[in-house]
């Protein structure tokens, strides 16, 4: 990861690292759509800002690695490539009473909880 890291990014990275080899749930809300992800978190990667063709996959992001499923539009499927990308532009973080994290970015709101 970068030598100088935004405190919000560090908070989420530390929370994720503490849950390596455990199951986590991610509830994502974006533009009226909701996705639910359940995965066994094996590794946390960080991708720095980069240009993209679609304008969505660029920018800094966490890349979460591990097997899991995604429930979107009422249909469940395996995570493509056993990974899940969480863009972190404009990241703010709140701790929940249950010890999870609520992340709000420029694009979406994520609720992270451990099982």
C-alpha angles and dihedrals in degrees: 000000000000118000092234110043129186109251092237091052091048091051092054094041091052092047091051094046090053088058099048111139090020133100118259133183124219120195110193126191118189131157092342094310124113127204126185120202128188116186143159100239108223101161140004118217130184123214116196123221112298136166119257137193096226097042090231105076095048126088130058116317146164113243110206115201127202142084117290150124136257125211110203129159090357093303127109122213138161117267108265109251091355090277140103126202120215113190110215106194109140093007121186122173135205126185116229126221088250092057095257126123132242112208123193118191135174088272111029150002119245128192113200121196135167122229 
